[in-house]
Amino acid sequence: MSDQKRASFDAPSPAGHNASPQVGVAANPDPALDIANEHTHEHVHHGGAAAKHENHAHDLVYSSGTTEKGHDLLDKPGSRNGYTQEKLVTDEESGRIAPSQEAEHAEPARKYTWSRFYRKFRPVIHFLIWALFTAWMGYGIAKYGNNPGLGWLKPMLFWLAITIRIVTLWIPIKYVMNPIKTIYRHTVYRGYEAIPSKLHKPLAAAGTVAVFLVGSMIPEESSENTRAARAQSLFGLVVMIAFMTGTSRSWRHIPWHTVIGGMLTQFIVAIFVLRTQAGFDIFNFVSEMARTLLGFANAGVIFLTAESVPKLPWFFTGVIPAIIFFVALVSLLYHVGLIQWFIGKFAVFFFWTLRVSGAEAVVASATPFIGQGESAMLIRPFVPHLTMAELHQVMTCGFATIAGSVLVAYIGMGLNAQALVSSCIMSIPASIAISKMRYPETEETLTSGRVVVPDDDEHKASNALHAFANGAWLGLKIAGMIVSTLLCIIAFVALVNGFLGWWASYWGMLDRKLTLQLILGYVFYPIAWLLGVPNQDLLLVGELIGTKIIINEFAAFASLTDVKLPYHLMLPRSQLIATYACCGFGNIGSLGTQIGVLSQLAPNRSGDVSKLAVSALIAGIIATLTSASVAGMLATDGIIQSTLGSAAAASS
């Protein structure tokens, strides 16, 4: 280790941060976790594998955790993943128990536990699991091979996932990825380097524009999806990008590679979902699985009440139980490590394609799965050290999409399941692109070059049952917050509408009751037009967007599915665009949630969080609207009618 790096690690903490190491806890060499480096750190710690050098210019550096049991990988070759730690302090300096004293403090010998049994017979257990799923898949193909709809496709997908996971447990992924990296560096990357650097961004922008034009204008017209309507949606997307560029904090520092990559990724996902049969089938399959998952919550409701209760058209009985159950299930999956594994894979993708920091990649990947507050918890140790642009990005991701815990609830309300699922994915790269336009990075980030999912020992459950119980309690608190927030906000809006109606009656405005939704409908009238909404539905879609922002997406979706309101009479194209436009947490209530969560995680950054909150809210809302605009370019009549039909079936 260089003297400069050692000096940065061993330097005394500034005033107010003279906390000594805890006895029995290893000093963590990661500078991102040193309170002395809280946001005002000197950037002298980037070295070793985190630095770019000749042979590893594009390698990622991973960390399995940030606590004592984790393996932080910063410096030298030699550890199990390619890097190891260098001891920074002696046992006496850190307060750790010396090896000679371990016997005195050793715990009593543990009994023969399941974990020890698993480690001993691990190969046999893995083989038996693989054999079981292989037999299941073989039986499904033999019996239902001529009709995929009867049951062989799902066993085959499960078998494929199990096989890949078991193989990767025994064969390091580097044996697959290293040859791919080598081929990439000697083919595509060399061609990229052969192009003059000043032409990289213009050529990338030109290619992206070409993809947008070809993807949206070449397909044949249909009754609702004319080329004029597509051009209207495309023009709206250009206006939103121009607005974000014009209002940028520092437009000269906008990372156009990230912006272009984010918008292109969003468009490609939309093409795959809305213009290909394979994409439609995959997302329809995901939607079907979500509806099935939702149905399991009804079993608990029936046990607690009666068999007729789940059939009641009540939000309280149809949505809240699904949220509680899903949060508990996510907590269980997080305990066994499955959620972290998925998040890590998604984070690597966004890090490579969009060149964002490790912390930003983790939050962006996690938000559609576990929500805006929970995703920030994944980078809890790093929150005090985030740059202003990173804080802005973290909040924007939370506002731009919805969480899986409420996704299944919305599907249960009878909304377009395919639109909801695809919007969650599309809004991730869009939120990164929009945030980087509004608040580009001008500082050096601590997690550049590393994708890290820290350990969270403070909230770690003792076992799976403990994790499930904790998740159920957390789900109950989330459900309670949703119910109380909805009750209070809707009641307050009713109060405002009552005052507006009373005031308007004095002016003879009796033809249509003056409400806050009507006012917001006119305010967002031009935005609805920019999204490509047909002219007869502009006011109604504007009202839904306004309802989503001033109240929340719950109220907007409830209005969209209420047969007593005129919104369900809109054209199918208008309903689809409205579903995409409202599919995000960008509302005033979530503004308080974001500020509260991040301020609790990093009290010293509460002022910065408050300064960025409104800007991030606007960026998150616009990111969601860009997904609606892209949907307006690509949705065909066949896709619209089929997805609306499946949503109606789910509702019935």
Secondary structure in CASP SS format (residue, H / E / C, confidence):
PFRMAT SS
TARGET T0000
AUTHOR 0000-0000-0000
METHOD secondary structure of the structure
MODEL  1
M C 1.00
S C 1.00
D H 1.00
Q H 1.00
K H 1.00
R H 1.00
A H 1.00
S H 1.00
F H 1.00
D H 1.00
A C 1.00
P C 1.00
S C 1.00
P C 1.00
A C 1.00
G C 1.00
H C 1.00
N C 1.00
A C 1.00
S C 1.00
P C 1.00
Q C 1.00
V C 1.00
G C 1.00
V C 1.00
A C 1.00
A C 1.00
N C 1.00
P C 1.00
D C 1.00
P H 1.00
A H 1.00
L H 1.00
D C 1.00
I H 1.00
A H 1.00
N H 1.00
E C 1.00
H C 1.00
T C 1.00
H C 1.00
E C 1.00
H C 1.00
V C 1.00
H C 1.00
H C 1.00
G C 1.00
G H 1.00
A H 1.00
A H 1.00
A C 1.00
K C 1.00
H C 1.00
E C 1.00
N C 1.00
H C 1.00
A C 1.00
H C 1.00
D C 1.00
L C 1.00
V E 1.00
Y E 1.00
S E 1.00
S C 1.00
G C 1.00
T C 1.00
T C 1.00
E C 1.00
K C 1.00
G C 1.00
H C 1.00
D C 1.00
L C 1.00
L C 1.00
D C 1.00
K E 1.00
P C 1.00
G C 1.00
S C 1.00
R C 1.00
N C 1.00
G C 1.00
Y C 1.00
T E 1.00
Q C 1.00
E C 1.00
K C 1.00
L C 1.00
V C 1.00
T C 1.00
D H 1.00
E H 1.00
E H 1.00
S H 1.00
G C 1.00
R C 1.00
I C 1.00
A C 1.00
P H 1.00
S H 1.00
Q H 1.00
E H 1.00
A H 1.00
E H 1.00
H H 1.00
A C 1.00
E C 1.00
P C 1.00
A C 1.00
R C 1.00
K C 1.00
Y C 1.00
T C 1.00
W H 1.00
S H 1.00
R H 1.00
F H 1.00
Y H 1.00
R H 1.00
K H 1.00
F C 1.00
R H 1.00
P H 1.00
V H 1.00
I H 1.00
H H 1.00
F H 1.00
L H 1.00
I H 1.00
W H 1.00
A H 1.00
L H 1.00
F H 1.00
T H 1.00
A H 1.00
W H 1.00
M H 1.00
G H 1.00
Y H 1.00
G H 1.00
I H 1.00
A H 1.00
K H 1.00
Y H 1.00
G C 1.00
N C 1.00
N C 1.00
P H 1.00
G H 1.00
L H 1.00
G C 1.00
W C 1.00
L H 1.00
K H 1.00
P H 1.00
M H 1.00
L H 1.00
F H 1.00
W H 1.00
L H 1.00
A H 1.00
I H 1.00
T H 1.00
I H 1.00
R H 1.00
I H 1.00
V H 1.00
T H 1.00
L H 1.00
W H 1.00
I C 1.00
P C 1.00
I C 1.00
K H 1.00
Y H 1.00
V H 1.00
M H 1.00
N H 1.00
P H 1.00
I H 1.00
K H 1.00
T H 1.00
I H 1.00
Y H 1.00
R H 1.00
H H 1.00
T C 1.00
V H 1.00
Y H 1.00
R H 1.00
G H 1.00
Y H 1.00
E H 1.00
A H 1.00
I C 1.00
P C 1.00
S H 1.00
K H 1.00
L H 1.00
H H 1.00
K H 1.00
P H 1.00
L H 1.00
A H 1.00
A H 1.00
A H 1.00
G H 1.00
T H 1.00
V H 1.00
A H 1.00
V H 1.00
F H 1.00
L H 1.00
V H 1.00
G H 1.00
S H 1.00
M H 1.00
I C 1.00
P C 1.00
E C 1.00
E C 1.00
S C 1.00
S C 1.00
E C 1.00
N C 1.00
T C 1.00
R H 1.00
A H 1.00
A H 1.00
R H 1.00
A H 1.00
Q H 1.00
S H 1.00
L H 1.00
F H 1.00
G H 1.00
L H 1.00
V H 1.00
V H 1.00
M H 1.00
I H 1.00
A H 1.00
F H 1.00
M H 1.00
T H 1.00
G H 1.00
T C 1.00
S C 1.00
R C 1.00
S C 1.00
W H 1.00
R H 1.00
H H 1.00
I C 1.00
P C 1.00
W H 1.00
H H 1.00
T H 1.00
V H 1.00
I H 1.00
G H 1.00
G H 1.00
M H 1.00
L H 1.00
T H 1.00
Q H 1.00
F H 1.00
I H 1.00
V H 1.00
A H 1.00
I H 1.00
F H 1.00
V H 1.00
L H 1.00
R C 1.00
T C 1.00
Q H 1.00
A H 1.00
G H 1.00
F H 1.00
D H 1.00
I H 1.00
F H 1.00
N H 1.00
F H 1.00
V H 1.00
S H 1.00
E H 1.00
M H 1.00
A H 1.00
R H 1.00
T H 1.00
L H 1.00
L H 1.00
G H 1.00
F H 1.00
A H 1.00
N H 1.00
A H 1.00
G H 1.00
V H 1.00
I H 1.00
F H 1.00
L H 1.00
T C 1.00
A C 1.00
E C 1.00
S C 1.00
V H 1.00
P H 1.00
K H 1.00
L C 1.00
P C 1.00
W C 1.00
F H 1.00
F H 1.00
T H 1.00
G H 1.00
V C 1.00
I H 1.00
P H 1.00
A H 1.00
I H 1.00
I H 1.00
F H 1.00
F H 1.00
V H 1.00
A H 1.00
L H 1.00
V H 1.00
S H 1.00
L H 1.00
L H 1.00
Y H 1.00
H H 1.00
V H 1.00
G C 1.00
L H 1.00
I H 1.00
Q H 1.00
W H 1.00
F H 1.00
I H 1.00
G H 1.00
K H 1.00
F H 1.00
A H 1.00
V H 1.00
F H 1.00
F H 1.00
F H 1.00
W H 1.00
T H 1.00
L H 1.00
R C 1.00
V C 1.00
S C 1.00
G H 1.00
A H 1.00
E H 1.00
A H 1.00
V H 1.00
V H 1.00
A H 1.00
S H 1.00
A H 1.00
T H 1.00
P H 1.00
F H 1.00
I H 1.00
G C 1.00
Q H 1.00
G H 1.00
E H 1.00
S H 1.00
A H 1.00
M H 1.00
L C 1.00
I C 1.00
R H 1.00
P H 1.00
F H 1.00
V H 1.00
P H 1.00
H H 1.00
L C 1.00
T C 1.00
M H 1.00
A H 1.00
E H 1.00
L H 1.00
H H 1.00
Q H 1.00
V H 1.00
M H 1.00
T H 1.00
C H 1.00
G H 1.00
F H 1.00
A H 1.00
T C 1.00
I C 1.00
A C 1.00
G H 1.00
S H 1.00
V H 1.00
L H 1.00
V H 1.00
A H 1.00
Y H 1.00
I H 1.00
G H 1.00
M C 1.00
G C 1.00
L C 1.00
N C 1.00
A H 1.00
Q H 1.00
A H 1.00
L H 1.00
V H 1.00
S H 1.00
S H 1.00
C H 1.00
I H 1.00
M H 1.00
S H 1.00
I H 1.00
P H 1.00
A H 1.00
S H 1.00
I H 1.00
A H 1.00
I H 1.00
S H 1.00
K H 1.00
M H 1.00
R H 1.00
Y C 1.00
P C 1.00
E C 1.00
T C 1.00
E C 1.00
E C 1.00
T C 1.00
L C 1.00
T C 1.00
S C 1.00
G C 1.00
R E 1.00
V E 1.00
V E 1.00
V C 1.00
P C 1.00
D C 1.00
D C 1.00
D H 1.00
E H 1.00
H H 1.00
K C 1.00
A C 1.00
S C 1.00
N C 1.00
A H 1.00
L H 1.00
H H 1.00
A H 1.00
F H 1.00
A H 1.00
N H 1.00
G H 1.00
A H 1.00
W H 1.00
L H 1.00
G H 1.00
L H 1.00
K H 1.00
I H 1.00
A H 1.00
G H 1.00
M H 1.00
I H 1.00
V H 1.00
S H 1.00
T H 1.00
L H 1.00
L H 1.00
C H 1.00
I H 1.00
I H 1.00
A H 1.00
F H 1.00
V H 1.00
A H 1.00
L H 1.00
V H 1.00
N H 1.00
G H 1.00
F H 1.00
L H 1.00
G H 1.00
W H 1.00
W H 1.00
A H 1.00
S H 1.00
Y C 1.00
W C 1.00
G C 1.00
M C 1.00
L C 1.00
D C 1.00
R C 1.00
K C 1.00
L C 1.00
T C 1.00
L H 1.00
Q H 1.00
L H 1.00
I H 1.00
L H 1.00
G H 1.00
Y H 1.00
V H 1.00
F C 1.00
Y H 1.00
P H 1.00
I H 1.00
A H 1.00
W H 1.00
L H 1.00
L C 1.00
G C 1.00
V C 1.00
P C 1.00
N H 1.00
Q H 1.00
D H 1.00
L H 1.00
L H 1.00
L H 1.00
V H 1.00
G H 1.00
E H 1.00
L H 1.00
I H 1.00
G H 1.00
T H 1.00
K H 1.00
I H 1.00
I H 1.00
I C 1.00
N C 1.00
E H 1.00
F H 1.00
A H 1.00
A H 1.00
F H 1.00
A H 1.00
S H 1.00
L H 1.00
T H 1.00
D C 1.00
V C 1.00
K C 1.00
L C 1.00
P H 1.00
Y H 1.00
H H 1.00
L H 1.00
M C 1.00
L C 1.00
P H 1.00
R H 1.00
S H 1.00
Q H 1.00
L H 1.00
I H 1.00
A H 1.00
T H 1.00
Y H 1.00
A H 1.00
C H 1.00
C C 1.00
G C 1.00
F C 1.00
G C 1.00
N C 1.00
I H 1.00
G H 1.00
S H 1.00
L H 1.00
G H 1.00
T H 1.00
Q H 1.00
I H 1.00
G H 1.00
V H 1.00
L H 1.00
S H 1.00
Q H 1.00
L H 1.00
A C 1.00
P H 1.00
N H 1.00
R H 1.00
S H 1.00
G H 1.00
D H 1.00
V H 1.00
S H 1.00
K H 1.00
L H 1.00
A H 1.00
V H 1.00
S H 1.00
A H 1.00
L H 1.00
I H 1.00
A H 1.00
G H 1.00
I H 1.00
I H 1.00
A H 1.00
T H 1.00
L H 1.00
T H 1.00
S H 1.00
A H 1.00
S H 1.00
V H 1.00
A H 1.00
G H 1.00
M H 1.00
L H 1.00
A C 1.00
T C 1.00
D H 1.00
G H 1.00
I H 1.00
I H 1.00
Q H 1.00
S H 1.00
T H 1.00
L H 1.00
G H 1.00
S H 1.00
A H 1.00
A H 1.00
A H 1.00
A H 1.00
S H 1.00
S C 1.00
END
